[in-house]
């Protein structure tokens, strides 16, 4: 009886010209929902943003990444390394964080294709006169899905320390740097170049939350170590790219570390070498003088990865990545000093330590300074 009544009702509706209402299809509902999202007309993908966001880099130059999500619940716990946070809901109050150069490339992102906070912020920036704006619609979900590391903020680290959160902090810098400068309280030191030899220091529980850090945005040791940990099956790995320098600046210092082993101490410096503050280092002024007056009297070894050398290196320098120092130690001269260099002094210091452990008689040093390689030129800044 009910079936007959339904058929009659449909027939009557058809005759009278009134269609029968049907439930909305799920796909149609989804399309309707997506159609209400704000979209920006210049969209970029992972392949575009990857080379712009990868470390090491100078975050004050090049593309500026802007995370449009809420701070505490989203940005602090995981963002693209080097991105600043301007939540869309606070855009007007925080627009002063945007660069003065309105032609600088701005790349906004948020929580993926179903989040339009980045598009809204991009439109607001456009109204302020910025002319080179893009939106990375894939956002942080796509970034992590492609195997890249999400970064935590300084506030996240400070909060975790205050609350004694159950996380493992790992300092990926060389032991020499940690011993001389200290580290974040509670952190363990697993140098990136010694990662394979010190796997036993990692937690047995592979679901344990781990945060790697090193010497700031010019240092990619923590990025490398984090990816190695992921490859071993650790599932909750992030980085703190601002690193120890940011922590020290915010708190006035870190936890003291053990003194460097005796085997890492330098041999007496040759007469032409003026030692720097760190044992085994060459004073910046001495290095620059030799580089200018008699560059042939020393061998300069750039210990960065080969791909990083494309940005430029020092005149006459040869490239031996720090990971290859041990097997290529025979290429170092015995009749003149070798000086290891890198952008921060971290990897160069580790190269020095490795050589001294293998052959203490070799006359090697490292430059404990900041070197900016850009545009085929270089600029050395003493510490």
FENFEN-V853676 format. One record per helix or strand of 2 or more residues. SS is the DSSP state (alpha for helix, beta for strand). FROM is the first residue (numbers start at 0). LEN is the number of residues. If there is no record, write none. Layout:
# FENFEN-V853676
SS & FROM & LEN
SS & FROM & LEN
This chain:
# FENFEN-V853676
alpha & 1 & 15
alpha & 25 & 10
beta & 42 & 2
alpha & 45 & 8
beta & 63 & 4
alpha & 70 & 5
beta & 78 & 2
beta & 83 & 2
alpha & 87 & 10
beta & 105 & 4
alpha & 116 & 11
beta & 132 & 4
alpha & 138 & 7
beta & 149 & 2
alpha & 153 & 9
beta & 166 & 5
alpha & 174 & 7
beta & 187 & 2
alpha & 191 & 10
beta & 208 & 5
alpha & 220 & 11
beta & 235 & 5
alpha & 242 & 9
alpha & 261 & 3
beta & 280 & 2
alpha & 283 & 10
alpha & 294 & 3
beta & 297 & 5
alpha & 305 & 6
beta & 317 & 2
alpha & 321 & 3
alpha & 328 & 3
beta & 336 & 5
alpha & 345 & 13
beta & 363 & 3
beta & 368 & 6
beta & 376 & 6
